[in-house]
Amino acid sequence: MRWTAWRIPGWKDDERLRDFYQWAFLPDLIDDMAGRKAYVNDGSEHAQRLRTSLEYLLEQQPADADTWYSITGYSFSSEGELYGYLLEVYDYFYGTRAEPPFAPAP
């Protein structure tokens, strides 16, 4: 059975989580992660779900580039490029990265 976004922890229960992935990674918006940093660290239950979902994606690496495109509308050339970028996003939101990452050109 092919992996779907419905397996992301919190996806089924949190419309805001689905909205985050469907909007934050749109081609016109993907390079505005700086505008989302406070939002993902506001201490809310939703912010915790978002962190858990990113950790799941990075640990399991379940989505291929085509599936990611169907979820977000952003095209990565490979899974390595996709998960490399998600790792940079995670490090910016929760780690030591000072500057927001820029997505590779689709």
N, C-alpha and C positions, 0 to 999 in steps of 0.2 A: 504494500500500500504506500502510495506517494505521500511524503510529508506535506502538511498544510499548516498555515499560520494558526489554526485552531488548537494546535499543540503547544503554542507558546503559553507559559503560565500566565493566567489572568486575562488572556485574550477573550475568552468566552464571557467573562463576567464584567469586564471593564471597557465600556465604549470609548472612554477617553484614551485608553491604551491603544486601542485599534486606531483611533483618530491620530494619535501621535505618530505611529508608524506610517500611516497613509498620507499624512501631511508633511511631517518633518523631513521626509526623504524625497519629496517631489523635486524634480530637477531645478525648478525656480527657487526652492527654499532650502535645499540641502546644505548650502554653505552658510546658513544662519544659525548654527548650533549655539553661538554665544547668546542669542536671544532666548534660548531654552534652558540654559544652565540653572538659573534660579528656580525655574518651574520644576525641574527634575530633582531638586534638592530642598523642596519646601517642607519636608517632614510628613507629608500626607500619606495616606494609605496608597493612593494612586502613584505617588513618587516611588514608594517602595516596590510596587508592582512593576513599574518601569525598570527599576534597577534589576529586579529578579529576572525580568524578561531578557534584558541585555546579557546578564550572566548566563542564562540558559542558552541563548544564541551563541555566545562565545565558547561555552564549554562543549555543547553538542554539535555545533556547526551543521544544523540539519537542513538548511535551505540551500538549494543551488541558485546560481545567478538568475535563471529563468523564473524560478518561484519567487525570489526576492523582487524581481521586476513586476510580477503579477500582484504583489502585495503593495508595493510602494510607488511603482512607476519609474524607478531609477534603475538604470542598467549598468551593471558592473561586468567587466570583461571576463572575470573568473571568480571562483569562490575565494581564492587567496586574496584577491583585491577587495572583495566584499568584506571578509572577516578582518582583514588588515584595517580597513576603514572603521568597522564597528569597534575594534579594539582601541583605535585612536579616539573615537567618540566616548567610549567608556572611560578611558584614561582622562579625558578632558572633563567629563561630568564628575567623576568620582576619584580620580587619581591625582597625579602631579603635573599633568600637562597644563601649561599656562595658556596656550593659544588654542583656539578652536581648530579642528582639522578641516581641511578642504578636500572634498571628494574628488576622486580621479574623474577625468572627463568621460562622459558616457560614450 
